Amino acid sequence: MHLKMNQDGVNVLAPAKINLHLEILQKRSDGYHEIETIMHAVNLYDTLQVYKRDDGNVTLELHTPAERANERSSMDLDPHQIDPAWLIPADSTNLVVRGLKKLQELLGIRAGAHVSLTKTIPAAAGLGGGSSDTAAALTAACLVWLGRFDRQAVEAVASQIGSDLSFFLGSSTSEESGLALCRGRGEQVTPLQLNGTLHGVIAHPPAGCSTADVYRKCRVPELPRSPEELVRALAEGKFDELPHQVFNRLEEAASQVTPWVGQLRDWMEESSAWSHQLSGSGSARFALCRNETEAAQLARHLQACGLPRVYVWQSCMTPAIEAQTRLGIASQ
């Protein structure tokens, strides 16, 4: 997460995430699943501008690539059909609006906020765009309303509305790699070490995956797979071991939700991608590449297949607290 203050408000870049490891441990009594996952922030960003309103209202202005005529994929049979990747609500049901209203109530703030959100991260992709946007908006709203970052208040709101928000808020120290081991529903975050920079490609097909549908179809394994060796390889910078370590238990379930998951997997296999895996509950798939050149070559291959959304990425950070430090704004 990268923040910049100006006289009108706060500009924020909200990153996507990939899951280098995702295991299902058990089904919880509250209906959710207990998971163990390694999340990594990548430099695919949504952009938010957050401004103060004097009337107390919280409003959202949404901009998506669907507004650009050249966004259409060669795979789209109906040129008038709305791309499901950009079927994102701009009303009170949007997670950003819900989060800001809860923060406003918790802080007892009478002022409102207006958010201009420009989407690049597709929806229903397993890339955490909605959670990242909300974490960014909550952080920026604190600065707009209070002039400081109130981590306790933001984390209290985050725990109520989304499992991935805690990851995107970053840790409470300035040492932030954008890599973390997340447990529970994903809200229990332990920062991890990353010795180096990862490079890769993200591809998102014409269809998304419903997280709820994928989890309904997933199975709890008798013997969960441990991320211990992956954690070690990342910390020691032994990236040559990563192809043997990345893992996602939801792959089989997501394949049952949409055949695009299997199709994308096959295309990456045919391209001889170094390593690739489903991100989150899908339908986006990421590849790990040895360097930027290899990533660019793979991206061109996947674009030639007609995929509507292909992004070259590298590691980035998600430090809300570091952003406050750079700006010279105290965190509570």
C-alpha positions in Angstrom: 0.0 0.0 0.0 1.5 3.4 -1.0 -0.1 6.6 0.3 0.4 10.2 -0.7 -1.2 13.2 1.0 -2.1 16.4 -0.7 -4.2 19.4 0.2 -7.4 17.8 -1.1 -7.1 14.3 0.4 -5.1 11.1 0.2 -4.1 9.1 -2.8 -3.6 5.4 -2.3 -2.3 2.5 -4.4 -3.9 -0.7 -3.2 -2.0 -3.9 -4.2 -3.3 -7.3 -5.2 -2.2 -10.5 -3.5 -1.4 -14.1 -4.6 -1.5 -17.2 -2.4 1.8 -19.1 -2.5 0.3 -21.7 -0.2 -3.4 -22.3 0.8 -4.4 -25.3 2.9 -7.8 -26.1 4.5 -7.5 -27.3 8.0 -11.1 -27.8 9.2 -14.7 -26.6 8.9 -15.5 -24.2 11.7 -18.7 -24.1 13.7 -19.5 -20.6 12.3 -19.6 -22.0 8.8 -16.2 -20.7 7.7 -13.1 -22.8 7.1 -10.0 -22.7 9.1 -7.1 -22.0 6.7 -3.4 -21.7 6.6 -2.1 -19.6 3.8 0.9 -17.6 2.6 -0.1 -14.3 1.0 2.2 -12.2 -1.0 1.5 -8.6 -2.2 2.3 -7.9 -5.9 2.5 -4.6 -7.8 -0.9 -4.9 -9.5 -2.7 -1.9 -8.1 -6.1 -0.3 -7.7 -6.0 3.5 -7.2 -8.1 5.4 -4.6 -8.5 9.1 -3.9 -10.1 9.7 -0.6 -11.5 13.2 0.2 -13.3 14.6 3.3 -17.0 15.5 3.0 -18.6 18.0 5.3 -22.1 16.6 5.0 -21.4 13.3 6.8 -22.1 11.1 3.7 -19.9 8.3 2.5 -19.9 8.1 -1.3 -18.1 6.0 -3.9 -17.2 6.9 -7.5 -16.2 3.8 -9.4 -14.1 3.6 -12.6 -13.4 0.3 -14.3 -11.7 -0.8 -17.5 -15.1 -1.7 -18.9 -15.5 2.0 -19.5 -12.8 1.7 -22.2 -14.0 0.3 -25.5 -10.7 -1.5 -26.2 -11.0 -3.7 -23.0 -13.0 -6.3 -24.9 -11.5 -9.8 -25.1 -11.3 -11.7 -28.3 -13.0 -14.5 -26.4 -16.2 -12.5 -25.7 -19.0 -13.8 -27.8 -21.3 -10.9 -27.2 -19.6 -7.5 -27.5 -22.4 -5.9 -25.5 -22.1 -8.3 -22.6 -20.7 -6.8 -19.4 -17.4 -8.4 -18.4 -18.0 -10.2 -15.1 -14.6 -9.0 -13.9 -16.0 -5.5 -13.5 -19.4 -6.3 -12.1 -18.6 -4.4 -8.9 -21.3 -2.5 -6.9 -20.8 1.2 -6.4 -23.5 1.6 -3.8 -23.8 1.0 -0.1 -23.1 -2.8 -0.6 -19.6 -2.1 -1.7 -17.1 -3.2 1.0 -15.3 0.1 0.9 -18.5 2.0 1.7 -19.5 -0.5 4.4 -16.0 -0.3 6.0 -15.9 3.5 6.0 -19.4 3.8 7.6 -18.4 1.4 10.3 -15.1 3.3 11.0 -17.1 6.6 11.0 -19.5 5.2 13.6 -16.7 3.7 15.7 -14.7 7.0 15.8 -17.8 9.1 16.3 -16.8 11.2 13.2 -19.4 13.6 11.9 -17.5 14.3 8.6 -18.0 12.0 5.6 -15.8 10.8 2.9 -15.8 10.6 -0.9 -13.8 7.8 -2.6 -12.8 7.7 -6.2 -11.8 4.1 -7.0 -10.1 3.2 -10.3 -10.1 -0.6 -10.7 -7.3 -2.6 -12.3 -7.6 -5.8 -10.1 -10.5 -7.9 -11.4 -13.3 -9.1 -9.2 -14.0 -12.8 -8.4 -10.3 -13.5 -9.2 -8.8 -14.6 -5.8 -6.5 -11.6 -5.9 -8.0 -9.8 -2.9 -8.9 -6.6 -4.7 -12.0 -5.7 -2.6 -10.2 -6.3 0.7 -7.1 -4.3 -0.4 -9.3 -1.4 -1.5 -11.1 -1.4 1.8 -7.9 -1.5 3.8 -6.6 1.3 1.8 -9.8 3.4 2.2 -9.8 2.8 6.0 -6.2 3.9 6.3 -6.7 7.0 4.1 -10.0 7.9 5.9 -8.1 8.0 9.2 -5.6 10.5 7.8 -8.4 12.6 6.3 -10.5 12.6 9.5 -7.9 12.4 12.2 -4.6 13.4 10.7 -3.1 10.2 12.0 -3.5 6.4 11.5 -5.6 4.8 14.3 -4.5 1.1 13.9 -6.7 -0.1 16.7 -9.9 1.4 15.2 -9.0 0.3 11.7 -8.2 -3.3 12.8 -11.5 -3.4 14.8 -13.5 -2.6 11.7 -11.4 -4.9 9.5 -12.1 -7.9 11.7 -15.8 -7.4 11.2 -16.0 -7.1 7.5 -13.3 -9.2 5.8 -10.8 -12.0 6.4 -8.0 -10.6 4.2 -8.1 -7.0 5.3 -5.6 -7.6 8.1 -2.9 -8.8 5.6 -3.4 -5.6 3.5 -3.0 -3.4 6.6 0.5 -4.7 7.1 2.3 -5.3 10.4 2.8 -2.9 13.2 6.5 -2.6 12.6 8.4 -0.9 9.9 9.9 -4.2 8.7 7.4 -5.3 6.1 8.0 -7.7 3.2 4.5 -7.9 1.8 4.7 -11.6 2.7 2.8 -13.2 5.6 1.5 -16.5 7.0 -2.2 -16.1 7.7 -4.3 -18.4 9.8 -7.9 -18.6 11.2 -10.1 -17.2 8.5 -7.1 -15.3 7.3 -7.2 -12.6 9.9 -4.3 -14.0 12.1 -1.3 -12.5 10.3 2.4 -13.3 11.0 4.9 -11.4 8.8 7.5 -13.6 7.0 10.9 -12.9 5.6 11.5 -12.7 1.9 15.1 -12.7 0.7 14.8 -11.2 -2.7 12.2 -10.2 -5.2 9.7 -12.6 -6.9 8.6 -12.1 -10.5 5.7 -13.5 -12.4 2.5 -13.2 -14.4 -1.1 -13.2 -13.4 -3.8 -14.3 -15.9 -7.5 -13.9 -15.3 -10.0 -15.7 -17.7 -13.4 -14.4 -18.9 -15.1 -16.0 -16.0 -14.7 -15.5 -12.2 -15.2 -17.8 -9.2 -17.6 -17.3 -6.4 -15.6 -17.8 -3.2 -18.6 -19.3 -1.4 -19.2 -21.8 -4.2 -15.5 -22.9 -4.2 -15.5 -23.4 -0.4 -18.7 -25.3 -0.5 -17.1 -27.8 -2.9 -13.7 -28.0 -1.2 -12.7 -31.0 1.0 -10.8 -31.0 4.3 -7.8 -33.2 3.9 -7.0 -36.0 6.4 -3.3 -34.8 6.4 -2.9 -31.1 5.8 0.1 -29.9 3.8 2.6 -27.9 5.8 4.0 -24.6 4.5 7.2 -25.0 6.5 9.6 -25.7 3.6 8.1 -22.9 1.5 8.6 -20.5 4.4 12.2 -21.6 4.7 12.9 -21.3 0.9 11.4 -17.8 0.8 13.4 -16.6 3.8 16.7 -18.1 2.5 16.1 -16.8 -1.1 16.2 -20.4 -2.5 13.7 -19.6 -5.2 14.7 -22.6 -7.3 12.8 -24.7 -4.7 9.5 -22.8 -5.1 8.1 -24.8 -8.0 8.0 -27.8 -5.7 6.5 -25.9 -2.8 3.6 -23.6 -4.1 0.3 -25.3 -3.3 -3.5 -24.5 -3.3 -6.0 -27.0 -1.8 -8.8 -25.1 -3.6 -7.6 -25.9 -7.1 -9.9 -29.0 -7.5 -13.0 -27.2 -6.1 -12.4 -24.1 -8.3 -12.1 -26.4 -11.3 -15.7 -27.6 -10.6 -17.0 -24.0 -10.5 -15.7 -23.0 -13.9 -13.8 -24.9 -16.6 -11.7 -21.8 -17.2 -9.6 -22.9 -14.2 -8.5 -26.1 -16.0 -8.1 -24.3 -19.3 -5.8 -21.7 -17.9 -3.8 -24.4 -16.1 -3.4 -26.3 -19.4 -2.2 -23.2 -21.2 0.4 -22.5 -18.6 1.6 -26.1 -18.8 1.9 -25.8 -22.6 3.9 -22.6 -22.2 6.4 -24.4 -20.0 5.9 -21.9 -17.2 8.4 -22.4 -14.4 5.8 -22.7 -11.8 2.1 -21.8 -11.6 -0.9 -22.1 -9.2 -4.4 -20.9 -8.6 -4.6 -17.7 -6.5 -7.0 -17.9 -3.6 -10.4 -19.3 -4.6 -9.7 -18.3 -8.3 -10.3 -17.9 -11.1 -7.0 -16.0 -11.6 -3.8 -18.0 -11.9 -0.3 -16.8 -11.3 3.0 -18.0 -12.6 6.4 -17.7 -10.9 9.2 -16.7 -13.3 12.9 -16.7 -13.0 13.2 -13.1 -14.0 11.4 -10.1 -15.7 12.4 -11.2 -19.2 10.8 -14.7 -18.7 7.7 -13.1 -17.2 7.3 -10.8 -20.2 7.7 -13.7 -22.6 5.0 -15.7 -20.8 2.7 -12.7 -20.7 2.9 -12.4 -24.5 2.1 -16.1 -24.9 -1.0 -15.9 -22.7 -2.1 -12.7 -24.4 -1.8 -14.5 -27.8 -4.2 -17.1 -26.4 -6.8 -14.3 -26.2 -7.0 -13.9 -22.5 -8.6 -10.6 -21.5 -6.4 -9.8 -18.5 -2.7 -10.7 -18.3 -0.4 -8.8 -15.9 3.3 -9.0 -15.3 4.1 -8.6 -11.6 6.8 -8.4 -9.0 6.9 -8.3 -5.2 5.7 -5.2 -3.4 4.9 -4.2 0.2 1.7 -3.6 2.1 2.9 -1.5 5.1 0.2 0.9 6.2 2.4 1.7 9.2 5.5 2.3 7.0 3.5 4.7 4.9 2.6 6.7 8.0 6.2 6.8 9.0 7.4 8.1 5.6 4.7 10.8 5.8 5.7 11.8 9.3 2.3 11.0 10.7 2.0 9.3 14.1 0.3 6.0 14.4 -1.8 5.2 17.4 
